[in-house]
């Protein structure tokens, strides 16, 4: 069998196997519990350096490091591709609500840059934050993967190592025999993450 034929067969097998998958969303503690009790076979997790998601008996596969970026619109920095936190001391900030980890990223980054965070608005999710940014209510931080398709007039600026990146992980129980669909999805996610890192 030629490589292209083998690839087609494998792709067809993957499509067949993945028909049996379902997806759910939960916070870290709930995802770990779902893994531990066998309700889910694999889970996507993310963490930061100060709150690592290292859990006994859970195997973690690092997929990618997801840099934190600045989103701005109609802004003095909006024509730039890169900025630093020290340039943002006077900004009005839009932050995630409900003690979201990216709010802690922002607080830590402002403190490290020597200024106190000035919160203008709170947003329930990244799309809401982007909408607020787009009408000039402030600037915001977000993981780069959350703003891959920003709305018109919103610019995404790199912040380099000024702001911590989040680590995206694939998790499964070490002691559990994984179903074929889980193995296929695991490899697909590894491949997609590798391709994303290459293009980023």
C-alpha positions, -999 to 999 in steps of 0.1 A, spaced: 0 0 0 14 34 -10 18 61 17 -10 82 3 -34 52 3 -23 43 39 -30 79 49 -64 78 33 -72 45 51 -60 60 84 -80 92 79 -111 72 72 -105 51 103 -100 82 124 -133 97 111 -151 65 119 -136 62 154 -142 99 162 -179 96 156 -181 81 190 -165 111 208 -183 136 230 -170 169 245 -176 187 278 -163 219 294 -154 223 330 -129 240 353 -97 223 363 -109 207 395 -140 193 378 -120 180 348 -96 162 371 -125 146 390 -141 136 356 -108 119 346 -104 102 380 -139 87 380 -137 77 343 -164 100 331 -140 114 305 -110 96 289 -89 126 279 -90 163 288 -74 195 277 -60 215 306 -40 246 309 -20 261 337 6 288 347 39 284 364 25 293 399 -4 268 397 8 237 379 -18 211 371 4 182 383 -20 156 396 -11 122 410 -20 93 386 -28 117 357 -5 116 327 1 150 311 13 156 276 25 192 269 9 204 237 21 241 235 30 272 254 4 298 247 18 333 249 -3 361 265 -9 390 242 -23 425 244 -55 434 224 -61 471 216 -81 492 191 -79 529 181 -50 531 204 -16 548 204 0 514 204 -24 498 179 0 503 150 28 484 167 33 446 167 51 445 201 49 464 234 59 460 270 40 462 302 59 493 313 43 511 283 8 503 296 9 518 331 -18 545 323 -42 522 305 -78 513 314 -80 475 315 -108 451 307 -104 420 328 -120 386 329 -145 381 358 -150 354 384 -113 352 395 -103 340 360 -66 330 359 -58 356 332 -69 383 357 -41 370 380 -17 371 350 -26 407 345 -22 416 382 11 399 385 24 415 353 14 450 363 30 445 397 62 432 381 62 463 358 59 486 388 23 499 385 -11 493 399 -38 478 377 -67 502 368 -98 482 360 -123 498 337 -147 469 329 -151 432 335 -159 407 308 -174 372 310 -154 358 282 -127 367 256 -153 376 229 -170 400 252 -136 415 261 -127 419 224 -160 436 218 -153 461 246 -118 467 233 -132 472 198 -152 502 209 -124 518 228 -133 509 264 -98 498 273 -72 472 265 -70 436 276 -48 406 279 -56 372 264 -39 340 255 -29 341 218 -51 311 209 -82 329 223 -77 358 198 -66 340 166 -95 356 148 -99 391 163 -128 413 152 -121 441 128 -100 471 141 -87 451 170 -49 446 170 -30 419 188 4 429 201 31 406 214 43 411 249 73 388 249 85 375 283 70 404 301 38 384 307 36 347 316 25 322 289 0 294 298 9 258 293 -17 237 274 -17 200 283 -35 169 273 -44 147 303 -55 111 308 -54 86 337 -22 65 338 -39 33 350 -67 33 324 -68 15 291 -77 41 266 -104 36 239 -94 38 202 -112 72 199 -92 86 227 -59 75 211 -69 90 178 -80 123 194 -48 124 214 -27 121 183 -48 146 164 -44 172 192 -6 166 193 -4 171 155 -26 202 155 -6 218 184 27 210 165 14 226 133 1 256 153 35 262 170 52 259 136 29 286 121 28 309 151 
